[in-house]
Amino acid sequence: MTDDSDNYISLFVLPSTQDRIQGVLNAAVVFVMYGDYECFQSANVYRLIKVAGQQLKVSFGENNLGFIFRHFPQVQIHPHAQRAAEAAEAAAVQGQFWQMHEMLFIHQQELGNGYLVEYANRLGLDISQFLQDFSKGAYVNRINADVEGGLRSGVEAAPALFINGIRYLDRWTVKQIMAAIVAAND
């Protein structure tokens, strides 16, 4: 592969059990999304993938789609994105990553620290453990590893989507994403 970033369309860090995944890792079609909780487009792309995935479960079956979310906080333009990613990881330790993930995208205009604690409370998390993990920056390295993997895959901004390891560069519509899923499954 060349150093020309325009041609860098393959996923550098392959999906693994270390990832935050919905569905199964060995599915026929695996999405990897690099996202930022404070980014409006990241929330929209996540919703598009959810809709496309739900529609395709009928034809592909429950175990043929996998979705992986990787953090790509754009801290230079989104001041709360890093802390939101840390809150998601602190929730993950208590088995609530996807619930916190949804909450953060739904309330992406309200991601200050106080709100993050409120969301943890709403999810019924052990708040003292959440605060301890959150305050000591326990997940910064994990988030940085996601960002580094994204950069090595040519990601420059969120959202970025890979389908079966190949960068998705088409239009962001349910119809286009569903067509890409079908093509990836052939």
C-alpha positions in Angstrom: 0.0 0.0 0.0 1.3 3.5 -0.8 1.6 6.4 1.5 -0.9 8.4 -0.6 -3.7 8.9 1.9 -6.3 9.1 -0.8 -5.7 5.5 -1.6 -5.8 4.4 2.0 -9.1 2.7 2.1 -8.4 -0.5 4.0 -9.0 -0.9 7.7 -5.7 -1.0 9.5 -6.9 -2.5 12.8 -9.0 -5.5 12.1 -12.2 -6.2 14.2 -11.5 -8.2 17.4 -13.0 -9.1 20.7 -11.4 -5.9 22.1 -13.9 -3.9 20.1 -17.3 -2.6 21.2 -19.6 -4.8 19.0 -23.3 -5.3 18.4 -24.0 -8.5 16.7 -21.3 -11.0 16.0 -17.6 -10.5 15.1 -17.7 -13.2 12.4 -20.8 -11.9 10.7 -21.1 -11.9 6.9 -21.1 -8.1 7.0 -19.2 -6.1 9.7 -19.4 -2.3 10.0 -16.6 -0.4 11.7 -17.6 3.2 12.5 -15.2 5.8 13.8 -17.3 8.4 15.5 -17.5 11.4 17.8 -20.3 11.8 20.3 -20.5 15.5 19.8 -20.6 15.3 16.0 -24.0 15.6 14.5 -23.0 13.6 11.4 -21.7 10.8 13.6 -25.1 10.5 15.2 -26.9 10.5 11.9 -24.6 7.9 10.4 -25.1 5.7 13.5 -28.9 6.0 13.1 -28.7 5.2 9.3 -26.6 2.1 10.0 -29.2 1.0 12.7 -32.1 1.5 10.3 -30.3 -0.3 7.4 -29.2 -3.1 9.8 -32.8 -3.6 11.1 -34.2 -3.8 7.5 -31.5 -6.2 6.4 -31.8 -8.6 9.5 -34.9 -9.9 7.7 -33.0 -11.0 4.7 -29.6 -11.7 6.2 -30.6 -13.1 9.6 -29.7 -11.9 13.1 -26.1 -13.3 13.0 -25.0 -11.9 9.7 -24.5 -8.3 10.6 -22.0 -6.9 13.1 -21.5 -3.3 14.1 -18.3 -2.0 15.8 -18.0 1.5 17.2 -14.6 3.0 17.7 -13.9 6.4 19.2 -12.6 9.3 17.1 -13.2 12.4 19.3 -12.3 15.6 17.3 -11.3 17.5 20.4 -10.1 20.5 18.4 -13.8 21.2 17.3 -15.7 19.3 19.9 -14.6 20.1 23.5 -16.8 17.5 25.2 -16.2 14.6 22.8 -13.2 13.1 24.7 -15.0 13.1 28.1 -18.1 11.6 26.4 -16.0 8.8 25.0 -14.5 8.2 28.5 -18.0 8.1 30.0 -19.0 5.5 27.4 -16.0 3.4 28.4 -16.7 3.8 32.1 -20.2 2.6 31.4 -18.8 -0.4 29.4 -17.0 -1.7 32.5 -20.5 -2.0 34.1 -22.0 -3.7 31.0 -23.8 -0.6 29.7 -21.7 0.6 26.8 -24.4 0.6 24.2 -27.0 2.1 26.5 -24.6 5.0 27.3 -23.6 5.2 23.6 -27.3 5.8 22.7 -27.8 8.3 25.5 -24.8 10.3 24.3 -25.9 10.5 20.8 -29.5 11.4 21.8 -28.3 14.2 24.1 -25.2 15.3 22.1 -25.9 19.0 22.8 -25.6 18.2 26.6 -22.2 16.5 27.2 -20.7 18.4 30.0 -19.4 16.4 33.0 -22.5 17.0 35.0 -24.7 15.6 32.3 -22.5 12.6 31.9 -22.9 11.7 35.5 -26.6 12.3 35.2 -26.7 9.8 32.3 -24.8 7.2 34.3 -27.3 7.7 37.1 -30.2 7.2 34.7 -28.7 4.0 33.5 -28.4 2.7 37.1 -24.7 2.5 37.1 -22.6 2.3 40.3 -21.9 6.1 40.4 -18.9 5.9 42.8 -17.2 3.4 40.5 -18.2 5.4 37.4 -16.8 8.6 39.0 -13.6 6.9 40.1 -13.0 5.5 36.6 -14.0 8.7 34.9 -12.0 11.0 37.1 -8.7 9.1 36.8 -8.9 8.9 33.0 -8.8 5.1 33.1 -9.9 4.8 29.4 -7.8 7.5 27.7 -5.4 4.9 26.4 -8.2 2.8 24.9 -9.7 5.9 23.2 -6.2 7.0 21.9 -5.7 3.5 20.5 -9.0 3.8 18.6 -7.9 7.2 17.2 -4.5 5.9 16.3 -6.0 3.0 14.4 -8.4 5.3 12.6 -5.5 7.6 11.6 -3.5 4.6 10.3 -6.6 3.7 8.2 -6.7 7.1 6.7 -9.5 8.5 8.9 -9.1 12.3 9.2 -12.5 13.1 10.6 -15.6 11.5 12.0 -17.7 9.9 10.9 -15.8 7.3 9.0 -17.3 3.9 8.0 -15.7 0.7 6.9 -17.8 -2.2 5.6 -15.9 -5.6 5.7 -12.6 -3.7 6.1 -13.1 -1.4 3.1 -13.8 2.3 3.5 -17.3 3.4 2.6 -17.1 6.5 0.5 -20.6 6.6 -1.1 -23.5 8.9 -0.1 -24.8 8.6 3.5 -28.4 7.3 2.8 -30.1 4.2 4.0 -30.6 3.0 0.4 -26.8 3.5 -0.4 -25.7 1.8 2.8 -28.1 -1.1 2.2 -26.7 -1.5 -1.3 -23.2 -1.5 0.1 -24.2 -4.2 2.6 -25.7 -6.4 -0.1 -22.6 -5.9 -2.3 -20.3 -6.7 0.6 -22.2 -9.9 1.3 -21.9 -11.2 -2.3 
